[in-house]
């Protein structure tokens, strides 16, 4: 019996595809942050970046500058949108990891739940980035497109 290409895909590829793509989406999000960092378009200058993997949860991105200020990232590939529940899970995982964040970068392959958009409008530490390449500021207006930012909100200290 020879399996057709469609059957092979449906049986062996499709069931694990989103999990596979999600893992690489985190890498793409990290690379995007490094590029913003190199061009001075982040609110802090990153010196190191990685992922926290706990026994009962993960943090997709933790980036830190030289004075231990943190930028935390959530990368959503699989779900239809980033939800408040996902943000609350991130906050719980941060508590388990015993870290705090000065900034939150939330990446979504699709969209953001309205409650998440409203939270970002109220709290200037949150930056929402969707797959259109747009970064939304805290008024819901486009701040960046394709990595070109209007205002980096970077505070320079000498």
C-alpha positions as CSV (number, residue, x, y, z in Angstrom):
1,X,0.0,0.0,0.0
2,X,1.4,3.3,-1.0
3,X,0.2,6.4,0.9
4,X,-0.7,9.5,-1.2
5,X,1.1,12.7,-0.5
6,X,-2.1,14.2,1.1
7,X,-2.5,11.1,3.4
8,X,1.1,11.3,4.4
9,X,0.7,15.0,5.2
10,X,-2.5,14.5,7.1
11,X,-1.1,11.6,9.1
12,X,2.5,12.6,9.8
13,X,3.0,16.3,9.2
14,X,-0.1,18.3,10.0
15,X,-0.6,17.0,13.6
16,X,2.7,18.4,14.8
17,X,3.1,21.3,12.4
18,X,1.9,24.1,14.6
19,X,4.1,22.9,17.5
20,X,7.1,22.9,15.2
21,X,6.3,26.3,13.7
22,X,5.7,27.8,17.2
23,X,9.2,26.8,18.3
24,X,10.7,28.5,15.3
25,X,8.4,31.5,15.7
26,X,10.0,32.2,19.1
27,X,13.4,32.2,17.3
28,X,12.1,34.7,14.7
29,X,10.7,36.9,17.5
30,X,14.1,36.9,19.2
31,X,15.9,37.7,16.0
32,X,13.4,40.6,15.5
33,X,14.3,42.0,19.0
34,X,18.0,41.7,18.2
35,X,17.5,43.7,15.0
36,X,15.6,46.4,16.9
37,X,18.3,46.3,19.6
38,X,21.1,46.8,17.0
39,X,19.3,49.8,15.5
40,X,18.5,51.4,18.9
41,X,14.8,50.9,18.6
42,X,14.2,49.1,21.9
43,X,13.5,50.9,25.2
44,X,16.6,49.3,26.7
45,X,19.8,47.9,25.2
46,X,19.8,44.1,25.4
47,X,23.0,42.4,26.4
48,X,21.7,38.8,26.6
49,X,18.5,37.0,25.6
50,X,17.1,33.5,26.1
51,X,14.1,31.4,27.1
52,X,13.1,30.2,30.6
53,X,11.8,26.6,30.8
54,X,10.2,25.7,34.1
55,X,8.7,22.5,35.4
56,X,5.2,23.7,34.8
57,X,5.5,26.6,32.4
58,X,7.8,28.6,30.0
59,X,8.7,32.1,29.2
60,X,9.3,32.5,25.5
61,X,11.8,35.4,25.7
62,X,13.7,37.0,28.5
63,X,16.1,39.7,27.5
64,X,18.3,41.7,29.9
65,X,20.5,44.8,29.8
66,X,23.7,45.4,31.7
67,X,21.9,46.7,34.8
68,X,19.5,43.7,34.9
69,X,16.4,45.4,33.6
70,X,14.3,42.8,31.8
71,X,12.2,42.7,28.6
72,X,9.9,39.7,28.5
73,X,8.3,38.4,25.3
74,X,5.3,36.2,24.6
75,X,5.2,34.6,21.2
76,X,1.9,33.2,19.9
77,X,1.8,31.2,16.7
78,X,-0.9,28.6,17.4
79,X,-3.8,30.4,19.0
80,X,-6.2,32.7,17.0
81,X,-5.2,35.6,19.2
82,X,-3.2,36.6,22.2
83,X,-5.6,36.6,25.2
84,X,-5.6,38.0,28.7
85,X,-5.5,34.4,29.9
86,X,-2.2,33.9,28.0
87,X,-0.9,37.1,29.6
88,X,-1.9,36.0,33.1
89,X,-0.1,32.7,32.4
90,X,3.0,34.6,31.4
91,X,2.8,36.7,34.7
92,X,2.4,33.4,36.7
93,X,5.4,31.9,35.0
94,X,7.4,35.1,35.7
95,X,6.5,34.7,39.4
96,X,7.7,31.1,39.3
97,X,11.0,32.2,37.6
98,X,11.3,35.1,40.2
99,X,11.7,37.7,37.5
100,X,10.1,41.1,36.8
101,X,9.9,43.0,33.6
102,X,10.4,46.6,32.7
103,X,8.9,45.9,29.2
104,X,6.6,43.3,27.6
105,X,6.7,42.5,23.9
106,X,3.7,40.4,22.8
107,X,4.0,38.8,19.4
108,X,1.1,37.3,17.6
109,X,0.9,35.5,14.3
110,X,-2.7,36.8,14.1
111,X,-4.4,39.3,16.4
112,X,-4.8,40.4,20.0
113,X,-7.9,40.1,22.2
114,X,-9.5,43.5,22.8
115,X,-8.7,43.3,26.5
116,X,-5.0,42.9,25.7
117,X,-5.1,45.9,23.4
118,X,-6.8,47.9,26.2
119,X,-4.2,46.8,28.7
120,X,-1.4,47.9,26.3
121,X,-3.2,51.3,25.9
122,X,-3.2,51.7,29.6
123,X,0.3,50.4,30.4
124,X,3.1,51.9,28.4
125,X,5.4,48.9,29.2
126,X,3.4,46.7,26.7
127,X,4.2,46.6,23.0
128,X,2.0,44.5,20.7
129,X,3.5,43.2,17.4
130,X,1.5,41.2,14.9
131,X,2.6,39.4,11.7
132,X,1.7,42.3,9.5
133,X,5.1,43.8,10.8
134,X,3.3,46.5,12.6
135,X,4.1,47.6,16.1
136,X,1.2,49.3,17.9
137,X,1.8,52.1,20.4
138,X,-0.3,52.6,23.5
139,X,-2.9,54.6,21.6
140,X,-3.5,51.8,19.2
141,X,-1.7,53.7,16.4
142,X,1.0,52.2,14.3
143,X,4.3,52.9,15.9
144,X,6.5,50.8,13.5
145,X,6.1,49.1,10.2
146,X,8.6,46.6,9.0
147,X,10.9,47.5,11.9
148,X,10.9,51.3,11.2
149,X,9.8,53.0,14.3
150,X,8.5,56.5,14.9
151,X,9.5,56.7,18.6
152,X,11.6,54.2,20.4
153,X,10.7,55.5,23.9
154,X,14.3,54.7,24.8
155,X,15.6,56.6,27.8
156,X,19.3,57.4,27.4
157,X,21.4,57.7,30.5
158,X,24.9,58.9,30.4
